[in-house]
Amino acid sequence: MADNKSYTIVEYFGGNSGYQCGYCKNSTGNFSHGMWSHTMTVQDYQDLIDRGWRRSGKYVYKPILNKTCCPQYTIRCRALKFQPTKSHKKVLKKMSKFLSSGDLPKDEGNKGESMVCDVAGPREPSLSCRSDAKCPSISDVQKESADCPTAAPGQGEQDVSAEPNSTKNDTSVPPTPASEPKPGTGADPNKPPCRKAKDIRKERRLQKDQKRQSSDGIAPTTKTPPSGPSLSIQAKSLEDFINESLSDSAAHGLEVRLVPVNYEDPQFSASYEQSASLYKRYQMTIHGDGPEECNESEFRRFLCDSPLEAEYSDEGPEVGYGSFHQQYWLDGRIVAVGVIDILPSCVSSVYLYYDPNFAALSLGSYSALREIAFTRQLQKQSPKLCYYYLGFYIHSCPKMRYKGQYRPSDLLCPETFSWVAIERCAPKLDLTRYSRFNQDPDAGDARLLRDLGRAQVLYRRTVMPYAVYSRKRKGSSDEAEVKQYASLVGQDCAERILLYRS
């Protein structure tokens, strides 16, 4: 084409066969739809993960939640409103103490470690993998228009991102208490509200001082102890805790480097071998993989091959959009790597691997907190970028519920694709593995497929609507497959993404 417009080009595989679940180990209980992405724009991927898709390398998959053994719900944290919990502060203080004193925590091992990364994700179908298929370059693509009317402005639009400074999340879902209080329980309204023990001790101490001053003939001070809320000092922010550990006089030096996943980038290429070796050591020690399961080619396929192309925008962050490795360098060597995607509305966590010798530092939790802080940093440059996506939340797998601790957080409704606060979703998931979170029975998918003929396909190096393609390919039997694909990606994406047809 004459212009340099970027396209997303995919091949759809369907999702009829079950495969082994990485969580409950059911040999055939995991079901998902999948497609191989030759290339993908960051906006298309943002829209896809807002419909429940997720990538593993260049393979993009969407779990079939009402069929799979362990339903995986997309979860995001509202980064601007995040406040570290007591356990998060403990992780940050543990890292600060280690950097300042030089001593690793003892007798902790990996106990209680929470990892934001998921399992490696489903593999692309071995018989259908088209990674070596000769897909035309963008410059070779021609465009053929159809005699189709243009879509009405705003058709199918849905605002899936709540305003960062608003507590309003999903107006269609009324607040639901976690559990109904039993009759006769609860605070006694006739008694004063409970106060913190610390505040009570301070008040008693002041009273004793006043009595002592009176007995000594000194006029007691007239200052009265403030009530509980006024005693509270402004809570430290996440950034305050992180910066405390970065003293120049520390025993260890920790540096976090953001490196684009680009083999032509000097930092990426210079650290590639060290990073691949660390991944292999992590997989074999922590996950028990065999050497052939985590060799260099698997590392490249899973964590280095990305369909996302680097993009830059005047309204975007200075580092641009795309796939990155956030490397944690301790005293000159890599001890952990967080693989992330920077997208128009979020930082999406892909995977984390670290040196097993430093498992006691809870690097999974620490890196998640650093990534939330990084999201907040990027938001100052790009106001729309205000969410931190943690991948999938699996309520039926207790070990994967920890992702809900990064609050405030929302889960994606699998039917309306609207965001609902996790506090409203958890009671439903306690009762059943699969649930529609949006309680409005009239609410639906705002990007529901309405016109299959508008879906874009790539056929013989030519871009054309499916309506034109089907006329060219008289007797074509792929309509059911194309309709399933277009329904899963939604009308908007179907009109932008190019579905490869051989």
VEXDREN-2710 file (C-alpha; in Angstrom, 1 decimal):
% VEXDREN-2710
k/r/px/py/pz
1/MET/0.0/0.0/0.0
2/ALA/1.0/3.6/-0.4
3/ASP/0.8/4.4/3.3
4/ASN/2.7/2.8/6.2
5/LYS/-0.4/1.8/8.2
6/SER/0.2/-1.0/10.6
7/TYR/-2.1/-4.0/10.5
8/THR/-2.8/-6.9/12.9
9/ILE/-2.6/-10.2/10.9
10/VAL/-3.8/-13.4/12.6
11/GLU/-4.7/-17.0/11.8
12/TYR/-7.6/-18.5/13.8
13/PHE/-7.4/-22.1/15.2
14/GLY/-10.8/-22.5/16.9
15/GLY/-11.0/-24.3/20.2
16/ASN/-12.7/-27.7/20.2
17/SER/-10.0/-29.8/21.8
18/GLY/-9.2/-29.9/25.5
19/TYR/-5.6/-29.9/26.7
20/GLN/-3.9/-30.2/30.1
21/CYS/-4.6/-27.6/32.6
22/GLY/-1.6/-25.9/34.1
23/TYR/-3.4/-25.3/37.4
24/CYS/-5.4/-28.4/38.4
25/LYS/-3.4/-30.7/36.0
26/ASN/-6.6/-32.1/34.4
27/SER/-5.3/-33.8/31.3
28/THR/-8.1/-32.6/29.0
29/GLY/-10.0/-30.1/31.0
30/ASN/-8.6/-26.8/29.7
31/PHE/-10.4/-25.3/26.7
32/SER/-9.6/-22.1/24.8
33/HIS/-9.9/-20.5/21.5
34/GLY/-6.6/-19.5/19.9
35/MET/-5.0/-17.7/17.0
36/TRP/-1.4/-17.1/15.8
37/SER/-0.5/-13.5/15.4
38/HIS/2.1/-12.6/12.8
39/THR/2.0/-9.0/13.9
40/MET/-0.3/-6.9/16.1
41/THR/-0.9/-3.3/17.0
42/VAL/-0.9/-2.3/20.6
43/GLN/-4.5/-0.9/20.3
44/ASP/-5.8/-4.2/18.9
45/TYR/-4.2/-6.1/21.7
46/GLN/-5.6/-3.7/24.3
47/ASP/-9.0/-4.3/22.9
48/LEU/-8.5/-8.1/22.8
49/ILE/-7.4/-8.4/26.4
50/ASP/-10.5/-6.3/27.3
51/ARG/-12.4/-9.1/25.8
52/GLY/-10.6/-11.9/27.7
53/TRP/-7.7/-12.7/25.4
54/ARG/-4.1/-13.1/26.4
55/ARG/-0.9/-13.8/24.6
56/SER/1.8/-16.5/25.2
57/GLY/4.6/-15.5/22.8
58/LYS/2.9/-14.9/19.5
59/TYR/0.0/-17.2/20.3
60/VAL/-3.1/-15.4/21.5
61/TYR/-5.7/-17.4/23.4
62/LYS/-9.1/-16.9/25.0
63/PRO/-10.2/-19.4/27.7
64/ILE/-13.7/-20.8/27.2
65/LEU/-14.8/-19.9/30.7
66/ASN/-18.1/-21.8/30.8
67/LYS/-16.4/-25.0/29.7
68/THR/-12.8/-25.0/31.0
69/CYS/-12.0/-26.7/34.3
70/CYS/-10.4/-23.7/35.9
71/PRO/-12.1/-20.5/34.6
72/GLN/-9.6/-17.7/34.1
73/TYR/-11.0/-14.2/34.5
74/THR/-9.1/-11.1/33.3
75/ILE/-8.1/-9.0/36.3
76/ARG/-6.9/-5.4/36.5
77/CYS/-5.7/-3.2/39.4
78/ARG/-6.7/0.5/39.5
79/ALA/-3.1/1.6/40.0
80/LEU/-3.7/5.2/40.9
81/LYS/-5.8/4.2/43.9
82/PHE/-3.6/1.3/45.1
83/GLN/-2.4/1.3/48.7
84/PRO/0.0/-1.4/49.9
85/THR/-1.4/-3.8/52.4
86/LYS/0.4/-4.9/55.5
87/SER/1.8/-8.0/53.7
88/HIS/2.9/-5.8/50.8
89/LYS/4.7/-3.4/53.2
90/LYS/6.4/-6.4/54.7
91/VAL/7.8/-7.5/51.3
92/LEU/9.0/-3.9/50.6
93/LYS/10.6/-3.6/54.1
94/LYS/12.3/-7.0/53.6
95/MET/13.9/-5.9/50.4
96/SER/15.0/-2.6/52.0
97/LYS/16.5/-4.5/55.0
98/PHE/18.4/-6.8/52.6
99/LEU/19.8/-4.0/50.5
100/SER/20.9/-2.0/53.5
101/SER/22.3/-4.9/55.6
102/GLY/23.3/-7.3/52.9
103/ASP/21.7/-10.3/54.7
104/LEU/19.1/-12.5/53.1
105/PRO/16.0/-13.4/55.3
106/LYS/16.5/-16.8/57.0
107/ASP/14.2/-19.7/57.3
108/GLU/11.6/-18.3/54.9
109/GLY/12.5/-19.9/51.6
110/ASN/9.6/-19.4/49.2
111/LYS/6.9/-19.6/51.8
112/GLY/4.0/-17.4/51.1
113/GLU/5.4/-16.1/47.9
114/SER/2.8/-14.8/45.5
115/MET/3.5/-14.6/41.8
116/VAL/1.7/-12.4/39.4
117/CYS/2.7/-14.4/36.4
118/ASP/0.7/-17.3/35.2
119/VAL/1.7/-20.7/33.9
120/ALA/3.3/-20.6/30.5
121/GLY/-0.1/-20.6/28.8
122/PRO/-1.4/-23.0/26.2
123/ARG/0.9/-24.0/23.3
124/GLU/-0.2/-23.2/19.8
125/PRO/-1.5/-26.3/18.0
126/SER/1.5/-28.2/16.7
127/LEU/-0.2/-29.4/13.5
128/SER/-1.6/-26.0/12.7
129/CYS/1.2/-23.7/13.8
130/ARG/1.8/-21.2/11.0
131/SER/4.7/-19.3/12.4
132/ASP/6.7/-20.2/9.3
133/ALA/3.9/-19.5/6.9
134/LYS/4.8/-17.0/4.3
135/CYS/2.7/-14.1/5.3
136/PRO/3.1/-11.0/3.1
137/SER/4.8/-8.0/4.4
138/ILE/2.6/-5.0/5.1
139/SER/4.1/-3.2/2.1
140/ASP/2.9/-6.0/-0.2
141/VAL/-0.7/-5.8/1.1
142/GLN/-3.2/-4.3/-1.3
143/LYS/-6.7/-3.2/-0.4
144/GLU/-9.9/-4.1/-2.1
145/SER/-13.1/-2.3/-0.9
146/ALA/-16.5/-3.7/-0.8
147/ASP/-19.9/-2.2/-1.7
148/CYS/-20.7/-2.0/2.0
149/PRO/-22.0/1.1/3.7
150/THR/-19.7/2.5/6.3
151/ALA/-20.5/1.9/10.0
152/ALA/-22.4/4.6/11.8
153/PRO/-20.1/6.7/14.0
154/GLY/-19.8/5.3/17.5
155/GLN/-21.4/2.0/16.5
156/GLY/-20.3/-0.7/18.9
157/GLU/-18.3/1.6/21.1
158/GLN/-17.9/0.6/24.8
159/ASP/-16.0/2.5/27.5
160/VAL/-14.2/-0.3/29.3
161/SER/-11.9/2.0/31.3
162/ALA/-13.3/3.7/34.3
163/GLU/-12.1/7.2/35.1
164/PRO/-8.9/6.9/37.2
165/ASN/-10.2/9.5/39.7
166/SER/-13.6/8.0/40.1
167/THR/-14.8/5.4/42.5
168/LYS/-17.5/4.5/40.1
169/ASN/-16.8/1.3/38.4
170/ASP/-19.8/-0.5/36.9
171/THR/-23.0/1.3/37.4
172/SER/-25.0/-1.6/36.1
173/VAL/-24.1/-3.7/39.1
174/PRO/-25.4/-2.6/42.5
175/PRO/-23.0/-3.1/45.4
176/THR/-23.4/-6.5/47.0
177/PRO/-22.1/-7.2/50.5
178/ALA/-19.8/-10.1/50.9
179/SER/-22.1/-11.8/53.4
180/GLU/-25.4/-10.9/55.1
181/PRO/-24.9/-10.1/58.8
182/LYS/-26.6/-12.5/61.2
183/PRO/-29.5/-11.1/63.3
184/GLY/-28.2/-9.6/66.6
185/THR/-24.6/-9.2/65.4
186/GLY/-22.7/-6.0/64.6
187/ALA/-21.6/-2.9/66.5
188/ASP/-23.8/-1.7/69.3
189/PRO/-25.0/1.8/68.3
190/ASN/-25.5/2.8/71.9
191/LYS/-21.8/2.4/72.6
192/PRO/-18.9/4.6/71.4
193/PRO/-17.1/3.5/68.3
194/CYS/-14.0/1.3/68.7
195/ARG/-10.7/3.0/68.8
196/LYS/-7.2/1.8/68.0
197/ALA/-5.2/0.5/71.0
198/LYS/-2.4/2.8/70.1
199/ASP/-4.7/5.9/70.4
200/ILE/-6.0/4.7/73.8
201/ARG/-2.4/4.2/75.1
202/LYS/-1.5/7.7/74.0
203/GLU/-4.5/9.2/75.8
204/ARG/-3.7/7.3/79.0
205/ARG/-0.1/8.5/78.8
206/LEU/-1.3/12.1/78.5
207/GLN/-3.6/11.7/81.4
208/LYS/-0.8/10.3/83.6
209/ASP/1.4/13.2/82.7
210/GLN/-1.3/15.7/83.6
211/LYS/-1.8/14.0/87.0
212/ARG/1.9/14.0/87.7
213/GLN/2.1/17.7/86.8
214/SER/-0.8/18.5/89.1
215/SER/0.8/16.7/92.1
216/ASP/4.0/18.6/91.5
217/GLY/2.2/21.9/91.6
218/ILE/2.7/22.5/87.9
219/ALA/-0.3/23.7/85.9
220/PRO/-1.4/20.9/83.7
221/THR/-1.3/21.5/80.0
222/THR/-4.8/22.2/78.6
223/LYS/-4.0/20.3/75.4
224/THR/-6.5/17.4/75.0
225/PRO/-5.7/14.3/73.2
226/PRO/-7.1/14.3/69.7
227/SER/-9.5/11.6/68.7
228/GLY/-8.4/8.5/66.7
229/PRO/-8.7/9.8/63.2
230/SER/-6.8/13.0/63.8
231/LEU/-3.9/11.1/65.3
232/SER/-3.3/9.2/62.1
233/ILE/-0.3/10.4/60.2
234/GLN/-0.5/10.4/56.4
235/ALA/0.2/6.9/55.2
236/LYS/3.3/6.3/53.2
237/SER/2.8/5.8/49.5
238/LEU/4.1/2.8/47.6
239/GLU/6.8/5.0/46.1
240/ASP/8.0/6.0/49.6
241/PHE/8.5/2.4/50.6
242/ILE/10.4/1.7/47.3
243/ASN/12.6/4.7/47.6
244/GLU/13.6/3.9/51.2
245/SER/15.4/0.8/49.9
246/LEU/17.5/2.7/47.3
247/SER/20.0/4.4/49.6
248/ASP/23.4/5.2/48.2
249/SER/25.1/3.8/51.4
250/ALA/23.3/0.4/51.0
251/ALA/25.3/-2.8/51.2
252/HIS/23.8/-3.9/47.8
253/GLY/22.9/-1.9/44.8
254/LEU/19.6/-2.6/43.0
255/GLU/18.9/-1.2/39.6
256/VAL/15.8/-1.7/37.5
257/ARG/16.3/-1.4/33.7
258/LEU/13.5/-1.3/31.1
259/VAL/14.8/-3.0/28.0
260/PRO/12.7/-3.2/24.8
261/VAL/12.2/-6.8/23.4
262/ASN/14.2/-6.0/20.2
263/TYR/17.2/-8.1/19.1
264/GLU/18.7/-4.9/17.5
265/ASP/18.6/-3.1/20.9
266/PRO/22.1/-3.2/22.4
267/GLN/21.0/-3.7/26.0
268/PHE/18.7/-6.5/25.0
269/SER/21.3/-8.3/22.9
270/ALA/24.0/-7.8/25.5
271/SER/21.9/-9.3/28.3
272/TYR/20.2/-12.0/26.3
273/GLU/22.4/-15.0/27.2
274/GLN/22.4/-14.1/30.9
275/SER/18.6/-13.6/30.8
276/ALA/18.0/-17.0/29.0
277/SER/20.3/-18.8/31.5
278/LEU/18.3/-17.2/34.4
279/TYR/15.0/-18.3/32.9
280/LYS/16.3/-21.9/32.6
281/ARG/17.5/-22.0/36.2
282/TYR/14.2/-20.6/37.4
283/GLN/12.0/-23.0/35.4
284/MET/14.0/-26.1/36.5
285/THR/14.2/-25.1/40.2
286/ILE/10.8/-23.6/40.8
287/HIS/8.6/-25.4/38.3
288/GLY/10.5/-28.6/37.9
289/ASP/10.9/-28.4/34.1
290/GLY/13.3/-30.6/32.3
291/PRO/16.2/-29.0/30.4
292/GLU/14.5/-29.4/27.0
293/GLU/11.3/-27.7/28.3
294/CYS/13.2/-24.4/29.1
295/ASN/16.0/-24.3/26.6
296/GLU/17.0/-21.2/24.6
297/SER/14.4/-21.8/21.8
298/GLU/11.6/-22.1/24.4
299/PHE/12.8/-18.9/26.1
300/ARG/12.8/-17.1/22.8
301/ARG/9.3/-18.5/21.8
302/PHE/7.6/-17.7/25.1
303/LEU/9.2/-14.5/26.3
304/CYS/11.1/-12.8/23.5
305/ASP/8.9/-13.4/20.4
306/SER/6.1/-10.9/20.6
307/PRO/3.6/-9.9/17.9
308/LEU/3.5/-6.3/19.3
309/GLU/5.4/-3.8/17.2
310/ALA/7.0/-0.8/19.0
311/GLU/4.8/2.3/18.6
312/TYR/5.3/5.9/19.7
313/SER/2.7/8.6/20.2
314/ASP/2.7/12.2/21.2
315/GLU/0.1/11.4/23.9
316/GLY/1.9/8.2/24.9
317/PRO/4.7/7.5/27.4
318/GLU/8.3/8.4/26.5
319/VAL/9.4/4.8/26.3
320/GLY/6.7/4.1/23.8
321/TYR/4.3/1.1/23.6
322/GLY/5.2/-2.6/23.0
323/SER/6.9/-5.5/24.8
324/PHE/9.6/-5.0/27.4
325/HIS/11.8/-6.8/29.8
326/GLN/12.1/-5.1/33.2
327/GLN/15.4/-6.3/34.4
328/TYR/16.4/-6.3/38.1
329/TRP/20.2/-5.9/38.4
330/LEU/21.7/-6.6/41.8
331/ASP/25.4/-5.7/42.2
332/GLY/25.9/-6.0/38.4
333/ARG/24.0/-9.2/37.6
334/ILE/20.4/-10.0/36.7
335/VAL/18.4/-11.6/39.5
336/ALA/14.9/-11.2/38.1
337/VAL/13.1/-10.2/34.9
338/GLY/9.5/-9.1/34.6
339/VAL/8.1/-9.4/31.1
340/ILE/5.5/-6.7/30.5
341/ASP/3.5/-5.1/27.6
342/ILE/3.0/-1.4/27.7
343/LEU/-0.4/-0.7/26.0
344/PRO/-2.5/2.4/25.5
345/SER/-4.5/1.9/28.8
346/CYS/-2.4/-0.4/30.9
347/VAL/0.8/-2.1/31.8
348/SER/0.1/-5.8/31.3
349/SER/2.2/-8.4/33.2
350/VAL/3.2/-11.3/31.1
351/TYR/5.7/-13.4/33.2
352/LEU/8.3/-13.2/35.9
353/TYR/11.4/-15.3/36.4
354/TYR/14.1/-14.9/39.0
355/ASP/17.2/-16.4/40.6
356/PRO/16.0/-19.1/43.0
357/ASN/18.8/-18.2/45.4
358/PHE/16.8/-15.0/46.2
359/ALA/13.4/-16.6/46.6
360/ALA/13.3/-15.4/50.2
361/LEU/13.0/-11.9/49.0
362/SER/9.5/-12.6/47.6
363/LEU/10.5/-11.3/44.2
364/GLY/7.1/-12.1/42.7
365/SER/5.3/-9.8/45.0
366/TYR/8.1/-7.2/45.0
367/SER/8.1/-7.0/41.2
368/ALA/4.3/-6.6/41.1
369/LEU/4.6/-3.7/43.4
370/ARG/7.3/-2.2/41.3
371/GLU/5.2/-2.6/38.2
372/ILE/2.3/-0.9/39.8
373/ALA/4.6/2.0/40.7
374/PHE/5.9/2.0/37.1
375/THR/2.3/2.2/35.8
376/ARG/1.7/5.3/38.0
377/GLN/4.9/6.8/36.6
378/LEU/3.8/6.2/33.0
379/GLN/0.3/7.7/33.8
380/LYS/1.9/11.0/34.5
381/GLN/3.1/11.1/30.9
382/SER/0.0/9.4/29.4
383/PRO/-3.2/10.0/31.5
384/LYS/-5.1/7.2/29.8
385/LEU/-2.6/4.6/31.0
386/CYS/-3.7/4.0/34.5
387/TYR/-4.3/0.3/35.0
388/TYR/-2.1/-2.7/35.9
389/TYR/-3.3/-6.0/34.4
390/LEU/-2.3/-9.0/36.3
391/GLY/-3.3/-11.6/33.8
392/PHE/-5.9/-14.1/34.9
393/TYR/-7.6/-14.5/38.3
394/ILE/-8.6/-18.1/39.0
395/HIS/-11.0/-18.2/42.0
396/SER/-11.3/-22.0/41.8
397/CYS/-7.6/-22.4/42.4
398/PRO/-6.8/-21.1/45.9
399/LYS/-3.1/-20.5/45.0
400/MET/-4.1/-18.1/42.3
401/ARG/-6.5/-16.0/44.4
402/TYR/-3.6/-13.8/45.7
403/LYS/-4.0/-11.5/42.6
404/GLY/-7.2/-10.2/44.2
405/GLN/-5.0/-8.7/47.0
406/TYR/-3.8/-5.9/44.7
407/ARG/-6.8/-3.6/45.3
408/PRO/-8.8/-1.9/44.2
409/SER/-9.2/-4.4/41.4
410/ASP/-11.8/-5.4/38.9
411/LEU/-12.8/-8.6/37.0
412/LEU/-14.0/-8.7/33.5
413/CYS/-17.5/-9.9/33.0
414/PRO/-17.3/-12.8/30.5
415/GLU/-20.7/-11.9/28.9
416/THR/-20.9/-8.1/28.8
417/PHE/-17.1/-7.4/28.9
418/SER/-17.6/-4.7/31.5
419/TRP/-15.5/-4.3/34.6
420/VAL/-16.9/-5.2/38.0
421/ALA/-15.2/-4.7/41.4
422/ILE/-13.8/-8.0/42.7
423/GLU/-15.7/-7.6/46.0
424/ARG/-18.9/-8.1/44.0
425/CYS/-17.6/-11.0/42.0
426/ALA/-16.1/-13.2/44.8
427/PRO/-19.4/-14.2/46.4
428/LYS/-20.7/-15.4/43.1
429/LEU/-17.5/-17.4/42.4
430/ASP/-17.8/-19.0/45.9
431/LEU/-21.0/-20.6/44.6
432/THR/-20.1/-21.5/41.1
433/ARG/-16.9/-21.6/39.0
434/TYR/-18.5/-19.7/36.1
435/SER/-20.5/-16.6/36.6
436/ARG/-21.8/-13.5/34.8
437/PHE/-20.8/-10.6/37.0
438/ASN/-22.9/-7.9/35.5
439/GLN/-26.3/-8.1/37.3
440/ASP/-28.2/-6.1/34.8
441/PRO/-30.1/-8.7/32.7
442/ASP/-30.5/-6.2/29.9
443/ALA/-26.8/-5.4/29.6
444/GLY/-25.0/-7.0/26.7
445/ASP/-21.8/-6.9/24.6
446/ALA/-21.5/-3.4/23.2
447/ARG/-19.1/-4.8/20.5
448/LEU/-21.3/-7.7/19.6
449/LEU/-20.8/-8.9/16.0
450/ARG/-23.6/-7.4/13.9
451/ASP/-22.3/-7.6/10.3
452/LEU/-19.9/-10.5/9.4
453/GLY/-19.5/-9.0/5.9
454/ARG/-17.5/-6.1/7.3
455/ALA/-14.9/-8.4/8.9
456/GLN/-11.5/-7.9/7.2
457/VAL/-9.6/-10.8/5.7
458/LEU/-6.2/-11.0/4.0
459/TYR/-6.5/-13.1/0.8
460/ARG/-3.7/-13.4/-1.8
461/ARG/-2.0/-10.3/-0.4
462/THR/-5.1/-8.3/-0.7
463/VAL/-7.2/-6.8/2.1
464/MET/-10.9/-7.1/1.6
465/PRO/-14.1/-7.4/3.6
466/TYR/-15.4/-10.9/4.1
467/ALA/-18.4/-10.1/1.9
468/VAL/-16.1/-9.6/-1.1
469/TYR/-14.0/-12.6/-0.2
470/SER/-17.0/-14.9/0.0
471/ARG/-18.1/-13.8/-3.4
472/LYS/-14.7/-14.5/-4.9
473/ARG/-14.6/-17.9/-3.2
474/LYS/-17.9/-19.3/-4.3
475/GLY/-18.8/-22.3/-2.4
476/SER/-16.4/-21.5/0.5
477/SER/-17.1/-23.5/3.6
478/ASP/-15.4/-21.3/6.2
479/GLU/-18.2/-19.0/7.1
480/ALA/-18.9/-20.8/10.4
481/GLU/-15.3/-20.5/11.4
482/VAL/-15.0/-16.9/10.4
483/LYS/-18.2/-16.1/12.2
484/GLN/-16.9/-17.7/15.4
485/TYR/-13.6/-15.8/15.2
486/ALA/-15.4/-12.5/14.5
487/SER/-17.8/-13.0/17.4
488/LEU/-14.9/-13.6/19.8
489/VAL/-12.9/-10.5/18.8
490/GLY/-16.0/-8.3/18.5
491/GLN/-17.2/-6.1/15.6
492/ASP/-14.6/-3.4/16.0
493/CYS/-11.6/-5.7/16.0
494/ALA/-13.1/-7.8/13.2
495/GLU/-13.2/-4.7/11.1
496/ARG/-9.5/-3.8/11.8
497/ILE/-7.7/-7.1/12.3
498/LEU/-6.8/-9.0/9.1
499/LEU/-7.8/-12.7/9.2
500/TYR/-5.4/-14.6/7.0
501/ARG/-7.1/-16.8/4.4
502/SER/-5.0/-19.2/2.3
END
